[in-house]
Amino acid sequence: GNRVSKTRTYVNLLLVFLLTGFWHGATWSFIFWGLFHGSFLLLEKAGLDRLLQKAPKPLSWFYMMLVVIIGWVFFRIESFDSAFAFCKLLFGLNQSSTAHFINYLSYENIAIMTLAILSSTTFFLIVKQKVKLLKNDYWVHIIYDASLILMFILSVSYVVSDSYNPFIYFRF
């Protein structure tokens, strides 16, 4: 059906993502999640992708992260009121956002977030390029691998030591 017309392609995309949302669960939040992703895919097919390809990489990365993270809020939280309240909290649009953020900050969390950010960006690749001049680039690999292993160990320890948190697909 995608070779008939653009309109038919757009209808097909929305229908597929509507069905994807319905497949995950017969609640309005899953239907919204499917249509949310389908709408952005439709916008990208309609020309937003050309703008994103011309945009600076950090801006297109930020766009992608924003769409995916907001989409996951609606996937995970069952009621619209709770999802919208969480989005407001996420963007600091309610009065308690600052208090929640400050309560979350500790030296341990700052260290973990810093390590996570450095491990998930091109930071180590840039360092590797700079260190190649010194011909000791194996240390960059060791530090990078150690940071990934440390992040894995910390993630597992937080999951194990945290309160009961069921596997997300047990809801279905």
C-alpha positions in Angstrom: 0.0 0.0 0.0 3.0 2.4 0.3 3.4 2.7 -3.5 -0.1 4.1 -4.2 0.2 7.6 -2.8 1.7 9.6 0.0 -1.6 9.9 1.7 -2.0 6.1 1.7 1.5 5.7 3.1 0.7 8.1 5.9 -2.6 6.4 6.7 -0.8 3.0 6.7 1.9 4.3 9.1 -0.7 5.6 11.5 -2.7 2.4 11.3 0.4 0.3 11.9 1.4 2.3 15.0 -2.2 2.4 16.2 -2.2 -1.4 16.0 1.2 -1.6 17.7 -0.1 0.5 20.6 -3.2 -1.7 20.8 -1.0 -4.9 20.7 0.9 -3.7 23.7 -2.3 -3.2 25.7 -5.9 -2.2 25.3 -5.6 1.0 27.3 -5.7 4.6 26.0 -2.1 5.2 27.1 -0.8 2.4 24.8 -3.0 3.6 21.9 -1.6 7.1 22.5 1.9 5.8 22.6 1.5 4.1 19.3 -0.1 7.1 17.6 2.5 9.4 19.2 5.4 7.4 17.6 3.4 7.1 14.3 2.8 10.8 14.2 6.5 11.6 14.5 7.3 9.0 11.9 4.7 10.6 9.6 6.2 14.1 10.2 9.7 12.7 9.4 8.4 11.1 6.2 6.7 14.4 5.3 10.0 16.3 5.4 11.2 16.7 9.0 13.9 14.1 8.3 15.5 16.4 5.7 15.6 19.2 8.2 17.0 16.9 10.9 19.8 15.7 8.5 20.8 19.3 7.9 20.6 20.3 11.6 23.6 20.0 13.9 24.0 16.5 15.3 23.3 17.5 18.9 20.0 19.1 17.8 18.8 16.0 15.9 20.0 13.8 18.8 18.1 16.0 21.3 14.9 15.7 19.1 15.2 11.9 19.0 15.8 11.6 22.8 12.9 14.0 23.5 10.4 12.0 21.4 11.5 8.6 22.7 11.6 9.6 26.4 8.2 11.3 26.3 6.9 8.2 24.4 8.2 5.9 27.1 6.4 8.0 29.8 3.1 7.2 28.1 4.1 3.6 27.6 4.9 3.1 31.3 2.4 5.2 33.1 -1.2 3.9 32.8 -3.3 7.1 33.3 -3.1 10.2 31.2 -3.2 12.4 34.3 -0.2 10.7 35.8 1.7 10.8 32.5 1.1 14.5 32.0 2.0 15.2 35.6 5.2 13.2 35.1 6.1 15.2 32.0 5.5 18.4 33.8 7.8 17.2 36.5 10.3 16.1 33.9 10.5 19.5 32.4 10.4 21.5 35.6 6.9 22.8 35.0 5.5 22.3 38.5 6.5 23.8 41.8 8.0 20.6 43.3 10.3 19.9 40.3 13.3 21.7 41.8 12.8 20.0 45.2 12.7 16.6 43.5 15.8 17.3 41.5 17.8 18.7 44.5 16.7 15.7 46.6 18.0 13.3 43.9 21.4 15.0 43.7 24.0 13.3 45.8 27.7 12.8 45.2 27.0 9.2 44.3 24.2 10.1 41.8 26.4 12.9 40.3 29.3 10.5 39.8 27.0 7.9 38.2 25.4 10.4 35.9 28.8 11.8 34.9 30.1 8.3 34.1 26.9 7.4 32.2 27.1 10.6 30.1 30.7 10.1 29.3 30.2 6.5 28.5 27.3 7.1 26.2 28.8 9.9 24.2 31.8 10.3 21.9 33.9 11.6 24.8 36.2 8.5 24.8 36.6 8.6 21.0 37.7 12.2 21.2 40.1 11.4 24.0 41.4 8.4 22.0 42.2 10.7 19.0 44.0 13.1 21.3 45.9 10.3 23.1 47.0 8.6 19.8 49.5 11.4 19.5 51.1 10.0 22.7 51.0 6.4 21.4 49.4 5.1 24.7 45.9 4.7 23.5 45.4 1.3 25.2 44.7 3.2 28.4 41.7 4.9 26.8 40.3 1.4 25.9 41.0 0.2 29.5 39.3 3.2 31.1 36.3 3.0 28.6 35.8 -0.7 29.2 36.2 -0.3 33.0 33.6 2.5 33.0 31.1 0.3 31.1 31.7 -2.6 33.4 31.3 -0.3 36.4 28.1 1.0 35.0 26.8 -2.5 34.5 27.7 -3.6 38.0 26.1 -0.4 39.5 23.0 -0.9 37.4 22.6 -4.5 38.5 23.3 -3.7 42.2 20.6 -0.9 42.1 18.1 -3.2 40.5 18.8 -6.0 43.0 18.8 -3.8 46.1 15.8 -1.6 45.1 12.3 -2.4 46.2 10.1 -4.7 44.2 9.9 -3.6 40.6 8.2 -6.1 38.4 9.3 -6.7 34.8 7.4 -4.2 32.6 5.8 -6.9 30.4 4.2 -8.7 33.3 1.5 -6.1 33.0 0.3 -7.4 29.7 
